[in-house]
């Protein structure tokens, strides 16, 4: 029996024993990844398509994705949903800048039937005019509501500055875009980016190989033969933009810049710098602007990645009377990282936090699959995360200061405040 009065020995984390999904080649360019090590009866499949916002005209990629299960010549949207619901399926779908996806969670025994239903719906969707009107009306109403929020306006304006060199990466809808959706445009986009646009399949569940090979046959008609490249050289517009919104009680602030993704040699060390600055509850931005000044309920920084590049973002909402002071304090924290060495106790605190988060994010088959996909997107294997652990142990305060001087200059930032 363990003696609970004695603290367990602390063991440093040097590496994690990852389990990678098995890869099957559906074609020379389209992989299927299968993670079998699920200890229960649940399952998931993810279908990735080359249907991101940068591929189509205003709104069309999102409307197409939203209508994928809206009905076929032989089934209504209600019948499709009833088939899925009767088998306990839970659907998620969405569109990002560079791709679109459909994910389904269900019990393992029902996945063949649900997959058949979903693939039939996607392949034979007829874009019924009534369904189009209902979807666009619903989304226009939500768009109107969101547009009243300072956070929505700030995000729109920030994206325009962030992706200033490529307007397809910063598409902003207008009210007319909801009214101008045409069935033929949806069908054309669907034919190009869905019927011949499947770029990746992921299956999580305790299936034997013969079942996976059987599933693989059902994807063959949708496989993309080739994929157009993405913009790896997006440039942002630096400088500040202040937008007054009458009646607003809050001001939404966004500040950031184009940066890089996992393929850049500074990525891992910058992740450490970003965590110190604003990527955990005890970060410097939180300690200063929330805990000390009381200007906001929350503020944070993050790194986002695209196929060929990535960007850095600071985001918060503050009382409108605190706008200028908040901007000054954000600039102060960036300057402090450029001019002062981070104390060793703070370095160790952040190091332990990031190691703990990595362990947590590798807990279980679903989590480890998502870790793998995050790395695979940039041509990396799960060994990337062990490289990250080694980088965490090796990084120094001098390196943090060097990176801050290189990437966190206030004059290089795109800054937007709306309120």
Secondary structure, DSSP 8 states (H G I E B T S, - for coil): ---TTS---------------EEEESSSS-EEEEE---SSSEEEEEEEES--GGGSSTTHHHHHHHTTTSBBSS-BHHHHHHHHHHTT-EEEEEE-SS-EEEEEEEEGGGHHHHHHHHHHHHHHB---HHHHHHHHHHHHHHHHHHHTSHHHHHHHHHHHHHTTT-GGGG----HHHHHT--HHHHHHHHHHHTTT-EEEEEEESS--HHHHHHHHHHHGGGB-S------S------EEEEE--TT-SEEEEEEEEE---TTSTTHHHHHHHHHHHHSSTTSHHIIIIIIIT---S-EEEEEEE-SS-EEEEEEEEEEGGGHHHHHHHHHHHHHHHHHS---HHHHHHHHHHHHHHHHHHTSSHHHHHHHHHHHHTTT--THHHHHHHHHHHH--HHHHHHHHHHH--GGG-EEEEE-
